[in-house]
Amino acid sequence: MHRGTNSGTKGSTIGGASCVAGAGLISGGVGPARSLGRETLTASSRLGSMAARMLAQRLRRRHDRDEGRDTMSNQPASIEGAYQEIAKRYPRIVQSRDGKDIQLRLMGSDDRDRMVAFARALPSQDLLFLRRDITRAGVVNEWIRDIDAHRTFSVLAFDGEQLIGDASLHHNLLTWSRHRGEVRLVIGSEGRGHGVGRLLAEELNAIGRLLGLEMLTAQVPFDQQTAMTVFRQLGYEREAVLADYVIASDGITRDLLVATYRL
């Protein structure tokens, strides 16, 4: 197994997903220590100071967001009520950056074959970074079971009859991470460059708030420079970079960026 490089391979997957261009979200990273002497101690001190500064900045931002806001406003009256409010939200029409009408609706069991065809039409580079192999009908069936169990909410974007993007919010009410959801986006070739990724991400923000979530997370392979730029522009903050954390379908390990967004 070969170690992947992070030399800016161009691709299009957002949070296990799809979309290409800067690395603003990852600036300021510190590489691994090279020795165990004075240099290592100095680097460790710098990392500790950096972590303290980042924490202080984050706490200040959280305080600013909470000032004058009812901190319980995110909590739904009931989870069933939240599900109903999410269902009422769709279908709906929104406009792309260039003024095109985009239809948004929730994914259901009737979309299995449509999703498989959409995935199989993605560029080969994108397929490397899909969290699940959704080119297989059985895998999409598992996805749909998660939707039926309300563990996943997936919003599909259509240009006319053509599926051009998917955004999914994954969460579990029975775990200690029930206050957060994980975001995954896949944007087809026809949907790129029109702001469809941003539209879908904003839908997941709205769903997260209806569910009473406090935080959204995105996990992005380090090669996916465009995806990282999109999340940075949406206000996500870097939390960690995990070395060799994922293996793409080509068998090469990649570093993984974890970013969060506070609702």
Buried (B, 14 or more C-beta within 10 A) or exposed (E): EEEBEBEBBEBBBBBBBBBBEBBBBBEEEEEEBEEEEEEEEEBEEEEEEEEEEBEEEBEEEEEEEEEEEEEEEBEBEEEEEBBEBBEEBBEEEBEBEEEEEBBBBBBEEEBBEBBBEBBEEBEEBBBBBBBEEBBEEEBBEEBBEBBEEBBBBBBBBBBEEEBBBBBBBBBBEEEEEBBBBBBBBBBBEBBBBBBBBBBBBBBBBBBBBBBBBBBBBBBBBBBBBBBBBBBBBBEBBBEEBEEEBBEBEEEBBBBBBBBBBBB
